[in-house]
Amino acid sequence: MIRTGLQIPSFSFPAPDAELFGRLSAMARAAETSGFDSLYVMDHFYQLPMLGAPQERMLEAYTLLGGLAAATEQIQLGTLVTGNTYRNPALLAKIITTLDIVSSGRAILGIGAGWFELEHDAMGIEFGTFTDRFDKLEEALAIILPMLDGKRPSLDGERYRVKDVINSPLPVRRPPLLIGGSGERKTLRIAAEHAQHMNLTSGRSEVAHKVEVLEGHLATVGRDRSDIEVSMLGMLFLGATHEEAVAKRDARLATAGMTWEQAEPLVGDRFFWGDPDEVTAQIAEVRDAGLDALIVNMVSDGDDTDAISLAGEVLSKAFT
């Protein structure tokens, strides 16, 4: 079960490279002890345009998650989300199985079709068309999911080929499949067919509609709404007071050369901001719209363990 998640989207906080993992471990432990039930990193090799410059520090996701598994005890671990194009699907099944064993059953398989063209071009990874990437994702799931279930799938597909492929040992806990995105025709359909969790990359005002579309796909494939959890990814600017939260929000926007008045029509619908009572009220709105869970990143103060602890306490109470 996923109810509250913290995503770490950046490693550009003040810390020498040699001390980076120690800092990340402290952040993970703060998330775990304060009530977050899941922790995520992005599966990217370059920083994303909305978060920083391409050359900013970015760690390989699964190597990092293996390290964080040893630094924590209870929190679930995953990517938000794995770019399917980056790894052979049979290899990915082995990777997620290994993470699950290393973490004693805490792995989450977050996956999506992949979208960041710059990374693909720079690293020599085939990008293809939108349709190509989604076709690859569906073929990949036809390999990965049976492997995680202890089967030995064979596939002679247009994108991937495997023959009687073995996955031994099996995961401690079959990792739940988390699909990330918001596309109504493809992404939500794939989630309805296969996933245990759907993470929406849409705004707060879109939640009710996206859940309704997902329910339609679930009905088509004969699944119930209770078979899948739904969350969204939001940016959290939480302060002990309203004024502190506004200062965090505005300082972050200033680094992108924007004011709140400029940013609100573009990205404001994905922000949760204010003091604990205000953020709790905003969470209640999306829960009423159909969300079962909320995953946040904290781009203004995500390396501050005290800020993480406050966020964990507020979110865990909101989803009790």
N, C-alpha and C positions, 0 to 999 in steps of 0.2 A: 504493500500500500504506500502510495506517495500522497502526502498532504502539503508539506512545506519543503521547498528546495532553494538552495543557494547556488547560483552560477558564478564562477570566477571567470570574467571575460578578459582580464588584462593582467599582465605581470610587470607593468611599468611603474610600480610603486617604488619608493626609495629603499633600495637594498642592493648591495653588491651581488653579482651573479653567484658567487660562492655561498652566499647566505640566503639565496632565493628559496630553496626548498625548505629550509628551516622556517622561514616566514610563512610559506604556504601551509606547512604542517600545523603551525599555530592557528592559522585561520580556519583550517579544517576542524581542529579540535574545538575551537570556539563555536563553530556552527553546530557541531555534534552536541556539546554540553548545554547549549542554549535552547534546543528544541527543534532545530532543522532535522528532518528525517532523510534528506538526500542532498548530495553535493555533486555539482557538475562542472566540467570544464568544456570549452569549445574545442571542436576538432578542426583546427586551422593551423596553418604553418606561417602565415603572415597575419598581422593585425588587421582587423576590418576597418573600412573607411570611416564608419560612424564612431569608432572608438579610438582611433589613433593612426599613426603612419605605418605603412607596411613593414618598415624595418624595426619596429618596436619588438621587444622580447616576446617570443611565443614558444611554448614548450609542446613537445609531442604528447598528445592527450593520454594514450594508454600507458605509456611509460610512467607519466606523472601519476595516473590513477593507481598504478601498482604501488608506487611509493606511498601515496596517501592512504592506501589500504593498511599498510604497516603502521602508519601514524595514528590511526583511528580504530575504533572497536565496533561501533554500531551503525554509523551513518551509511546509507546506500550511496553507491558511487557510479557515475556514468558520464557520458558525453551528451551535450545538448547542441547539436547532435552529430553523430558520426557522418562524415561525408562518404557515401557508399562508393563513390568513384575512386577513392584513395587507396583501397585495399581489395585484394582478391577476397571474395566472400567466404571461401572455405578457410582462408587464413584468419579472417575476422571472427569466424566462429571459434577458432582455437584461441584467439586473443581474448574474447569475452569470457570464454570458459576458464582460461587461466586467471583472469581478473577475479572471477567468481570464487575460484578455489583459494587464491591468495587472500581474499577478503572474507573467507568463510561464509559465502552465500550472500554477498551484498551488491553484486553487479547489476546494473540496469543497461540494457541494450537500447540506447537512443540512436536512431538512424534517420537519415533523410537522403534525398536524391543528389545533393551537392549543388552549389550555386556560384561559388566565388571563382570567377574565370581567371583572375590574375594569378592565383595560386596554381591552377592547372597549367597555364601557359608557362609560368616561370619554372615549374618542376617537371615539365614534359609529360603531364598526365592528360590523357584525352578528355576533352570537355564535352564535345558533341552538342546536340540540340536538346532543348527541353524534353522532347519526347524520348530521345535516346537515353537521357539520364533516368527518367522514370521507368522505362522499359528495363534498364539495368537493375534498378532497385527491386522491381518485382521478381526478376530472375534471381537476384542475390538472396532474397527472402526464401525462395524455393529451395535454396541450398542451406542457408544458415539455420532456419527454424527446425528443419528435420534433424540436422546435426546436433542441435542443442537438446533435442528430444531423444537422442540415442539411436537414431536411424542412420542408414548409410546411403544417402541419396546419390543418384546418378542423373546428370542433366547434360544434354547436348543442345544447348541453347544458342541463340544468335549472339549473345554477349559473353556467356560463361560456359565452361565445360568442366564437369567433374565426373569421376567414375567410382562408384562404390566407396565414397569418401568416408573415412573413419574419424570419429571424435572421441578419443579416450585419453584421460578420464572424462566423465561427464561433469557438468556443473554441480555444485553442492545444492543450489536452488536454481531451477530453470529461470534464467534472467528474464524479467518482464520486458516486453518489447514496447518501447516508447517511440512513436512517430512524431516528428516535429514539422510544423508548417501550417499553412492555412488554406491551401488550394482546395476548392470545393469539389471539383470533378475527379481529381487524381489522389491528392494527399489524404483527404478525409475518407475517400473510398478505401484506400489501402489500409488505413488505420481501422476502419470498420471491419475489414476482412481478417486482419491479423493481430492487431495491437491490443495490449492491456492498458495502454496509457496514450492519450493524445495531448501533445503540448501545442497550443495555438500560438502562432506568432502574429497575432492580430491585436487590435485595440480593445479596451474595455467595453466600448459601445457595440462592438461586433460580436461579443461572446454569445449572446442569446441566439443570434442568427446562425453562427457557426455550429453551435450545439444542435440546433434544429436540423441543419443539413446533415450532420453526423448521424443523428437519430434516423434520418431517412435511409442513409446507407446501411445502418445496422439492421433496419427492418428488412431491407432487400436481401441481406445475406443470412437472415434468421438469427441474429444476435440481439440481446437485450441491452438497453442503456446501462444497466448495472454491470455489464461485462467489461466495461471500459471506463477508466478514470479520465477526466478532462482537466487540464490546467492551462494557464497562459504564462508567457514569459513577460515580466514587467520590470521596469527600472524603479528602484526604490530609493527615495530620498527621505529618510526618517531622522527626525531630530527629537530631542527631549522636549523642545518647544516648537511651536509653529515657525517662529522666527529663525531658529537654527536650521530647520528643514529647508526653508526658503533660501537661506544663505548657501547651503550645500547645493541645492538645485541650480541657483543662479551662477555660482562659481563654476560649476561644471559646464553649463551652457556657454559661459564666457570664454572657455578654452576653445570652443568651436566658433567663436565670434558671433554668438546669438544671444538675444534676450528671451525671456519667457514669452513675451508677447509674440515674438517671431516663431518660437519653437512650438508653442501650444497647438496651432492648427496642424502642424506636421507630425509631431511625435507625442504631444501631451496626453493623448489617449492611452499611451502605454506606460505612463508615469503613475506611480503611487507615491504621494508625498504629503508631508505634514507631521504633526506630532502623533503619538501613539493612538489617541482617540480618533483623529482624522483618518489615519491609515486604516484603522480597524473598520471605520464606516465605509471606506472605499472598498475594502475587501468584502464586506457584507453585500455590497451592490453586485459584485461579480459572482459571489456565491449564489445570490438570488437569481442571477441570470443563467446559472447552470454549471458553474465551475465547482469541481471537487477539490482542487488544489491550486496553489500558486507557487511559481518559481520566480525568484527575483535575482537580479544582479544589482550591485551597489557600486556604480561607477564613480561616485564621489568619495566614498570612504570604505571601500570593500577590503582594504588591507588593515583596517582598524578593528582589532579584536573586540573592543568594547562596543563599537557600532554593530558588529556582527551579532554580539550577544543580545543587544537590545532588539535587533530585528528578529532574531530567533524567538525571543520571548513574545513579541507582539504577534508574529505570524502563527506560532503554535497555539496561542490562546484563541486566535480568530478561527482556527480550524479544529478546535477541540470538539 
